[in-house]
Amino acid sequence: MSTTDQRARRRLPVAREGLPFIGGTLALAAFAGLLSWIIGAALAVLAVLIGAFFRDPERAVPSATGLVVAPADGKVVMVETTPDGHYAGAGRTQISIFLSILDVHVNRTPVAGRIAGADYHPGSFLPAFNDKASLRNEQNRIAVDSEHGLIGLTQIAGIVARRIVFRPTVGDHLDRGERLGLIRFGSRVDVFLPPDAELDVAVGDRVRGGTSTLARLRVAGTEPRGSRSIPRRASAVG
C-alpha cells in the first residue's frame, strides 16, 4: 500500500463503506417521493444522517517523536493495566475509547509501523462501554510493529454494530494517524501500550482520532517526562 497514492486518491468527505447505504437510501427516497413527498423527505433526511455517520474528515496528525495518537474519536472510558492471561499480554497499559453513534467512526493507526498481525474474532454484541466487551464482543485484534515495539489495537463492535472494516493487510506499513478502517454504528477501540508509556489522557477525556495524543513512548536513553498515573483499574460508563 502506498500512503502517498492513497491520500492522493482521497477526495470524498465520507468513508467509501458508507456509499452503498447513502446511495440506497437516496434511491429509495426518490422512489418513495413519487408516492408520498412526506415519506420521500423523511428518507432523504435519513440519508443525510447516514452520511453524517460515515463522515471522514481530514486530520492534522502531530509529528513529534514517540507520540501515540487516538485511533478514533470518542470518550476515554477505561485506563488500566492488563492482568495475567490477557490476550495482549500482562502488564500492558490499556486505553479504551468509546465511540457514540454521533462520533466519527473512521479508525486510525495510533503509531507508525508495519501491520504484524490482524485476527478477527466473532462474538457477542454487548454495549461497547461494558467492561466485558473487550473479551466477549465481535472484534479485530491488530498488532503494529513500530520502532518502539509491538503496539496493540483492537476494534470492538458494540450493541448496534455488526460489521468491522479493516482495510490493510498484514505486512502493510502505515503512517501514524493513517486510516485503517471503521466500525459501523457504535463501537469501541482499545489500545495496548508498553508499561512505561507516559499517559496524556485519563478516564473521562474526549479525544479526536489522529489528532489527540494518548501517550508518549519512551525513547532509549531519555528520562521519564512525568505522566498521569496509571491505576490498576479505572473505568467510566456513559
C-alpha positions in Angstrom: 0.0 0.0 0.0 1.3 3.4 -0.9 0.4 6.0 1.6 1.0 8.9 -0.8 -1.1 7.3 -3.5 -3.8 6.5 -1.1 -4.0 10.1 0.2 -3.9 11.5 -3.4 -7.0 9.4 -4.2 -8.9 10.7 -1.2 -11.5 13.3 -2.1 -14.8 12.1 -0.7 -15.9 13.6 2.6 -17.4 10.2 3.7 -15.9 6.7 4.1 -16.4 4.6 1.0 -18.0 1.9 3.0 -20.9 4.3 3.6 -21.7 4.9 -0.1 -24.0 1.9 -0.6 -26.0 2.9 2.5 -26.3 6.6 1.4 -26.9 5.8 -2.3 -29.5 3.1 -1.5 -31.4 5.4 0.9 -31.4 8.3 -1.6 -32.7 6.0 -4.4 -35.4 4.8 -2.0 -36.3 8.4 -1.1 -36.6 9.3 -4.8 -38.9 6.4 -5.5 -41.0 6.9 -2.3 -41.2 10.6 -3.2 -43.3 9.7 -6.2 -45.9 8.2 -3.9 -45.6 10.5 -0.9 -43.5 13.6 -0.5 -43.5 13.2 3.2 -42.0 9.7 3.1 -39.6 10.8 0.4 -38.5 13.7 2.5 -38.1 11.6 5.6 -35.9 9.1 3.7 -33.8 12.0 2.3 -33.2 13.2 5.9 -32.2 9.7 6.9 -29.7 9.6 4.0 -28.2 12.8 5.3 -27.9 11.3 8.8 -26.3 8.2 7.4 -23.8 10.4 5.5 -23.0 12.2 8.8 -22.3 8.9 10.5 -19.8 7.9 7.7 -18.2 11.3 7.6 -14.4 11.1 7.2 -12.7 14.5 7.9 -9.1 15.2 7.3 -7.0 15.5 10.4 -3.6 17.2 11.2 -1.5 14.4 12.7 1.2 15.5 15.1 4.7 14.6 14.0 6.8 14.7 17.3 8.8 11.5 18.1 7.2 8.9 20.3 3.6 10.1 20.3 0.7 7.7 20.3 -2.4 9.3 18.8 -6.0 8.4 19.4 -7.2 5.7 16.9 -10.7 7.1 17.0 -13.0 10.0 18.1 -14.7 9.4 21.4 -14.5 9.3 25.2 -11.8 7.5 27.2 -13.8 5.1 29.4 -11.0 2.9 30.7 -7.3 3.1 31.7 -5.9 0.0 33.3 -3.0 -2.4 33.4 -3.8 -5.7 31.7 -3.9 -8.8 34.1 -2.1 -12.1 33.7 -3.6 -14.2 30.9 -4.8 -11.2 28.9 -4.5 -11.8 25.1 -2.5 -8.5 24.7 0.0 -9.7 27.4 0.2 -9.0 31.1 1.3 -5.6 32.4 0.4 -3.6 29.3 -1.3 -0.2 29.6 -4.8 -0.4 28.1 -6.7 2.7 27.0 -10.3 2.2 25.9 -12.2 4.7 23.8 -16.0 4.5 23.4 -17.5 5.9 20.2 -21.1 7.0 20.4 -23.3 7.0 17.3 -22.6 10.7 16.9 -18.8 10.3 16.7 -16.6 9.9 13.6 -16.3 6.1 13.2 -13.2 6.0 11.0 -10.4 4.3 12.8 -6.7 5.3 12.5 -3.4 3.7 13.5 -2.0 5.2 16.7 1.6 4.8 15.7 3.6 4.4 12.5 4.6 0.8 11.8 4.1 -2.4 9.9 0.9 -4.4 10.4 2.3 -7.5 12.1 -1.0 -9.3 12.7 -4.7 -9.0 12.4 -7.0 -11.6 14.0 -10.8 -11.4 13.6 -12.9 -12.9 16.4 -16.7 -13.2 16.1 -18.6 -12.8 19.4 -21.4 -11.1 21.3 -22.7 -7.6 20.9 -22.7 -6.2 24.4 -22.8 -2.4 24.8 -19.3 -1.2 23.8 -18.8 0.6 27.1 -19.3 -2.6 29.0 -16.0 -3.9 30.6 -16.8 -7.4 29.3 -17.0 -6.2 25.7 -13.2 -6.3 25.4 -13.2 -10.0 25.6 -16.7 -11.1 24.5 -17.7 -8.9 21.7 -17.0 -9.3 17.9 -13.6 -7.8 17.5 -10.5 -7.4 15.3 -7.2 -7.6 17.2 -4.3 -5.8 15.4 -0.6 -5.7 16.2 1.5 -2.9 14.8 5.3 -3.4 14.7 6.6 0.1 15.5 10.1 1.5 16.3 9.0 1.2 19.9 8.0 -2.4 19.7 4.6 -4.0 19.2 1.6 -1.8 19.9 -1.8 -3.5 20.1 -5.1 -2.1 18.8 -8.5 -3.8 19.0 -11.6 -2.8 17.1 -14.7 -3.9 19.1 -18.2 -3.9 17.8 -21.0 -2.6 20.1 -24.6 -3.4 20.6 -25.6 -1.8 17.3 -22.5 -2.5 15.2 -22.4 -5.7 13.2 -19.6 -5.0 10.8 -15.9 -4.3 11.4 -14.0 -3.0 8.5 -10.2 -3.4 8.3 -8.6 -2.2 5.1 -4.8 -3.0 5.3 -3.3 -6.5 5.0 -0.6 -8.0 7.2 2.8 -6.6 6.1 1.5 -3.1 5.0 3.2 -0.1 6.5 1.0 2.7 7.8 1.9 6.2 9.0 0.8 7.5 12.3 -2.8 8.6 12.1 -3.4 6.8 8.8 -6.9 5.5 8.2 -7.2 1.7 8.7 -11.0 1.0 8.8 -14.1 1.7 10.7 -16.8 0.0 12.8 -20.4 0.7 11.8 -23.0 2.2 14.1 -21.5 2.4 17.6 -18.2 0.8 18.8 -15.1 0.9 21.0 -11.4 0.8 20.3 -8.7 -0.5 22.8 -5.1 0.5 22.6 -2.3 -1.6 24.3 0.9 0.2 25.1 4.2 -0.7 26.9 4.1 -0.3 30.7 6.5 2.6 30.6 4.3 4.7 28.3 3.7 8.2 29.6 0.0 8.9 29.6 -1.5 12.2 28.4 -5.2 11.2 29.0 -7.4 10.0 31.8 -10.8 8.4 32.1 -13.5 10.9 31.0 -11.3 12.8 28.5 -12.7 13.2 25.0 -10.2 12.6 22.1 -10.1 13.0 18.3 -8.8 10.3 16.1 -5.4 11.1 14.6 -5.0 14.4 16.4 -5.2 13.9 20.2 -2.2 12.4 22.0 -2.9 9.4 24.2 0.6 8.8 25.4 4.3 9.2 24.7 6.6 6.3 24.2 10.0 6.3 25.8 13.0 6.8 23.5 16.0 4.8 24.6 18.4 6.9 26.7 15.8 9.6 27.8 14.5 10.3 31.2 10.8 10.0 32.0 8.8 13.2 31.4 6.2 12.6 34.1 2.7 11.5 33.2 -0.7 10.8 34.7 -0.6 7.8 37.0 -2.0 4.5 35.8 -4.4 2.9 38.3 -4.8 -0.8 38.4 -8.3 -0.3 37.1 -10.3 2.9 36.3 -13.4 2.9 34.1 -16.4 5.1 33.4 -19.7 4.2 31.8 -21.6 6.6 29.6 
